[in-house]
Amino acid sequence: MNRLQHETSPYLLQHAHNPVDWYAWKPEAFERAKAEDKPILVSIGYSTCHWCHVMERESFEDEQVAAFMNEHFINIKVDREERPDVDQIYMEACQAISGSGGWPLNCFLTPDGRPFFAGTYYPPQSAHNRPSWPQLLQYISEAFQTRRSEVEGQANQLTEAISKSDSVFLEKDALRAPQEELFTPEVAANIYNALKQQADTRHGGFGGAPKFPAVMSLRYLLDYHFFTGEQEALDHVEFSLKKMIMGGIYDQLGGGFARYSTTRDWLVPHFEKMLYDNALLVGLMADVYRLKQDPLYKEAIEETLAFIEREMTSPEGGFYSALDADSEGVEGKFYVWKKEEADEILGDAAPLFNACYGVREGGNWEGVNILNRRQSLAGFAEEQGLSEAEARAALSDARLRLFTERAKRVRPGLDDKILLSWNALMATAYCKAYAALGEPGYREAARRNINFLVEKFRAGPEPALLHTYKEGEAQYDAFLEDYALLIEALIELFTIDQDTALLQRAAKYAGHLIEHFLDPDSKLFYFTGAQQQDLILRRKDLYDSAMPSGNSTMVHNLHRLGILLGRSDLAALSVDMLRGVKHSVERYPSSFARWARAILYRAYPAHEVAIIGQNADGKAGALNAAFVPNMVLMAAVAADEQYPLLAGKGAGGDTNIYVCREYACRQPVKTVEEALEQMREGVDV
């Protein structure tokens, strides 16, 4: 066994029995590389990565290949989810060299960590104009030994290019431009029109295959509808969500969404289930449900969170990272059905179920059936001559029987490491689900998870945190996204809980980020803290991709904390962060969709709502159940001079609701309906 046997990452442990002499990303690997003057191979992947498994079987388990690697290279295995900072740098090197990237990512470095060549999957024999892995190893080894000056020159060029890449999307003089000129309704409309052009009006979502949920772009459309009344924006959100919920990307028996669809129509998923995708989708569905009480969203929220509780929650209250796409070495095997299987299990109920979920002889994918629905329950019931209640009961019983039978199958592998950032996203999703549905268990799950994160991820004295946790041990300094998403979760929990200790903790973490992560020149945060010394350079995280970027999340966090705590310094920093990226957001909104929402919130400023009186909690809950995307809410029994929203406001013997903007408040009202009407008057509908 190699050194990976001492790690906790499931991905690294998968490679612990390889004959390759793997190191983890630890100082000892670099010390040996420098001492022996050998190139470093960094191989990066994650536990649910299909082609990572393939390359392991084909190459890393081969004794002869491993012997060559051990003789000529210092070999480091990296779990990209444990070390996204490492992955960021070397993925950019790969993209610079080849124009594309992916996993497994195999990057060759000088002994001091500078990249000079990178690629993704390499087969054991050359094919399709791609060299074999042994051929590539031979070439790289010879180049390092005989053409060292070329290698060093390439390493210097790549490292310099990566160090400057952050600045490509920044407007140099934007910090001097007036806010009112930068963030206007016209800019928000430009962003909407750009996203609209990318929308798939036939199948929902954006673009073609492979198709990802693009939650952050859909959320921009939802908010844009609220502020402008643009019906087409809302229609595309609902159309897209319904297509996903009824498609194969959604687990029709067990709840939860797969990572993406390999087909444009959402039928054939890449079957892995990631925690962060489900968190983002639950949050979006909860927001849409608050606006449109469609039971389809409610059911999908409940089923997805039941899946999270059943399969992705640790006894301590943390959330696991992912479920593999494969079981028994076959992608999707756990989830698909042959018609004869369904017929045998369901008996007389099979024809109705098969008609609803598209089960047919010969299958709809590789000879088997991926369960999916092509119409609403109401439409299907009418077609079958049943009432909606009758159809629902019959299909629910059939689904339960198949689900029970499926549970006997060999399960996909579970990546049971617990990541701070992904957990915080799921805590936020639980908060939103509670606000939308009022289920007390959802708020309790969020509380439990946040308490777990605050306690178990502590790095010595507060407020420093760690990134990953497993089996009682947390490690690796937390990254920007960890702090940013935890701050967001604390604010969301405060919104439904009104415990001001949550705000104070959020402010403490924000202060830590400002002290240790902020670049004072660009007014943006580095992905890593100043104390971290094991990388060749510090990057800034700007893109909103599958996960929201730490910087765009902090724009929202600082804006909300500035209002809630009366901290003009935080609010001002939020605006400065947004200034530099404004032009890039307007030009590439699908890559900066959470940034885009922040621009929207400047074009249509926040509603600051204070609720004072004995029934403050009840009215806060009713107000939270409505969809008001730019609302900042505080509720208390009595005025509190410590918080500007609560200062100097009385209940007058009753519970008053104050709707304010920039601390200028309208006449207090008594009912939630009146408060919502005041807020609707403040948008361009």
Rosetta blueprint (number, residue, H / E / L):
1 M L
2 N L
3 R H
4 L H
5 Q H
6 H H
7 E L
8 T L
9 S L
10 P H
11 Y H
12 L H
13 L H
14 Q H
15 H L
16 A L
17 H L
18 N L
19 P L
20 V L
21 D L
22 W E
23 Y E
24 A L
25 W L
26 K L
27 P H
28 E H
29 A H
30 F H
31 E H
32 R H
33 A H
34 K H
35 A H
36 E H
37 D L
38 K L
39 P L
40 I E
41 L E
42 V E
43 S E
44 I E
45 G E
46 Y L
47 S L
48 T L
49 C L
50 H H
51 W H
52 C H
53 H H
54 V H
55 M H
56 E H
57 R H
58 E H
59 S H
60 F H
61 E L
62 D L
63 E H
64 Q H
65 V H
66 A H
67 A H
68 F H
69 M H
70 N H
71 E H
72 H H
73 F L
74 I E
75 N E
76 I E
77 K E
78 V E
79 D E
80 R L
81 E L
82 E L
83 R L
84 P H
85 D H
86 V H
87 D H
88 Q H
89 I H
90 Y H
91 M H
92 E H
93 A H
94 C H
95 Q H
96 A H
97 I H
98 S H
99 G L
100 S L
101 G L
102 G L
103 W L
104 P L
105 L E
106 N E
107 C E
108 F E
109 L E
110 T L
111 P L
112 D L
113 G L
114 R L
115 P E
116 F E
117 F E
118 A E
119 G E
120 T L
121 Y L
122 Y L
123 P L
124 P L
125 Q L
126 S L
127 A E
128 H L
129 N L
130 R E
131 P L
132 S L
133 W H
134 P H
135 Q H
136 L H
137 L H
138 Q H
139 Y H
140 I H
141 S H
142 E H
143 A H
144 F H
145 Q H
146 T H
147 R L
148 R H
149 S H
150 E H
151 V H
152 E H
153 G H
154 Q H
155 A H
156 N H
157 Q H
158 L H
159 T H
160 E H
161 A H
162 I H
163 S H
164 K H
165 S H
166 D H
167 S H
168 V H
169 F H
170 L L
171 E L
172 K L
173 D L
174 A H
175 L H
176 R H
177 A L
178 P L
179 Q H
180 E H
181 E H
182 L H
183 F L
184 T L
185 P H
186 E H
187 V H
188 A H
189 A H
190 N H
191 I H
192 Y H
193 N H
194 A H
195 L H
196 K H
197 Q H
198 Q H
199 A E
200 D L
201 T L
202 R L
203 H L
204 G L
205 G L
206 F E
207 G L
208 G L
209 A L
210 P L
211 K E
212 F L
213 P L
214 A L
215 V H
216 M H
217 S H
218 L H
219 R H
220 Y H
221 L H
222 L H
223 D H
224 Y H
225 H H
226 F H
227 F H
228 T H
229 G L
230 E L
231 Q H
232 E H
233 A H
234 L H
235 D H
236 H H
237 V H
238 E H
239 F H
240 S H
241 L H
242 K H
243 K H
244 M H
245 I H
246 M H
247 G L
248 G L
249 I L
250 Y E
251 D L
252 Q L
253 L L
254 G L
255 G L
256 G L
257 F E
258 A L
259 R L
260 Y E
261 S E
262 T L
263 T L
264 R L
265 D L
266 W L
267 L L
268 V L
269 P E
270 H E
271 F L
272 E L
273 K E
274 M E
275 L H
276 Y H
277 D H
278 N H
279 A H
280 L H
281 L H
282 V H
283 G H
284 L H
285 M H
286 A H
287 D H
288 V H
289 Y H
290 R H
291 L H
292 K L
293 Q L
294 D L
295 P H
296 L H
297 Y H
298 K H
299 E H
300 A H
301 I H
302 E H
303 E H
304 T H
305 L H
306 A H
307 F H
308 I H
309 E H
310 R H
311 E H
312 M L
313 T E
314 S L
315 P L
316 E L
317 G L
318 G L
319 F E
320 Y L
321 S L
322 A E
323 L E
324 D L
325 A L
326 D E
327 S E
328 E L
329 G L
330 V E
331 E E
332 G L
333 K L
334 F L
335 Y L
336 V L
337 W E
338 K L
339 K H
340 E H
341 E H
342 A H
343 D H
344 E H
345 I H
346 L H
347 G H
348 D H
349 A H
350 A H
351 P H
352 L H
353 F H
354 N H
355 A H
356 C H
357 Y H
358 G L
359 V L
360 R L
361 E L
362 G L
363 G L
364 N L
365 W E
366 E L
367 G L
368 V E
369 N E
370 I L
371 L L
372 N L
373 R L
374 R L
375 Q L
376 S L
377 L H
378 A H
379 G H
380 F H
381 A H
382 E H
383 E H
384 Q H
385 G L
386 L L
387 S L
388 E H
389 A H
390 E H
391 A H
392 R H
393 A H
394 A H
395 L H
396 S H
397 D H
398 A H
399 R H
400 L H
401 R H
402 L H
403 F H
404 T H
405 E H
406 R H
407 A L
408 K L
409 R L
410 V L
411 R L
412 P L
413 G L
414 L E
415 D E
416 D L
417 K L
418 I E
419 L E
420 L H
421 S H
422 W H
423 N H
424 A H
425 L H
426 M H
427 A H
428 T H
429 A H
430 Y H
431 C H
432 K H
433 A H
434 Y H
435 A H
436 A H
437 L H
438 G L
439 E L
440 P H
441 G H
442 Y H
443 R H
444 E H
445 A H
446 A H
447 R H
448 R H
449 N H
450 I H
451 N H
452 F H
453 L H
454 V H
455 E H
456 K H
457 F L
458 R E
459 A L
460 G L
461 P L
462 E L
463 P L
464 A L
465 L E
466 L E
467 H E
468 T E
469 Y E
470 K E
471 E L
472 G L
473 E E
474 A E
475 Q E
476 Y E
477 D E
478 A L
479 F L
480 L H
481 E H
482 D H
483 Y H
484 A H
485 L H
486 L H
487 I H
488 E H
489 A H
490 L H
491 I H
492 E H
493 L H
494 F H
495 T H
496 I H
497 D H
498 Q L
499 D L
500 T H
501 A H
502 L H
503 L H
504 Q H
505 R H
506 A H
507 A H
508 K H
509 Y H
510 A H
511 G H
512 H H
513 L H
514 I H
515 E H
516 H H
517 F L
518 L E
519 D E
520 P L
521 D L
522 S L
523 K L
524 L E
525 F E
526 Y E
527 F L
528 T L
529 G L
530 A L
531 Q L
532 Q L
533 Q L
534 D L
535 L L
536 I L
537 L L
538 R L
539 R L
540 K E
541 D L
542 L L
543 Y L
544 D L
545 S L
546 A L
547 M L
548 P L
549 S L
550 G H
551 N H
552 S H
553 T H
554 M H
555 V H
556 H H
557 N H
558 L H
559 H H
560 R H
561 L H
562 G H
563 I H
564 L H
565 L H
566 G L
567 R L
568 S H
569 D H
570 L H
571 A H
572 A H
573 L H
574 S H
575 V H
576 D H
577 M H
578 L H
579 R H
580 G H
581 V H
582 K H
583 H H
584 S H
585 V H
586 E H
587 R H
588 Y L
589 P H
590 S H
591 S H
592 F L
593 A H
594 R H
595 W H
596 A H
597 R H
598 A H
599 I H
600 L H
601 Y H
602 R H
603 A H
604 Y L
605 P L
606 A L
607 H E
608 E E
609 V E
610 A E
611 I E
612 I E
613 G L
614 Q L
615 N L
616 A H
617 D H
618 G H
619 K H
620 A H
621 G H
622 A H
623 L H
624 N H
625 A L
626 A L
627 F L
628 V L
629 P L
630 N L
631 M E
632 V E
633 L E
634 M E
635 A E
636 A E
637 V L
638 A L
639 A L
640 D L
641 E L
642 Q L
643 Y L
644 P L
645 L L
646 L L
647 A L
648 G L
649 K L
650 G L
651 A L
652 G L
653 G L
654 D L
655 T L
656 N E
657 I E
658 Y E
659 V E
660 C E
661 R E
662 E L
663 Y L
664 A E
665 C E
666 R L
667 Q L
668 P L
669 V E
670 K L
671 T L
672 V H
673 E H
674 E H
675 A H
676 L H
677 E H
678 Q H
679 M H
680 R H
681 E L
682 G L
683 V L
684 D L
685 V L
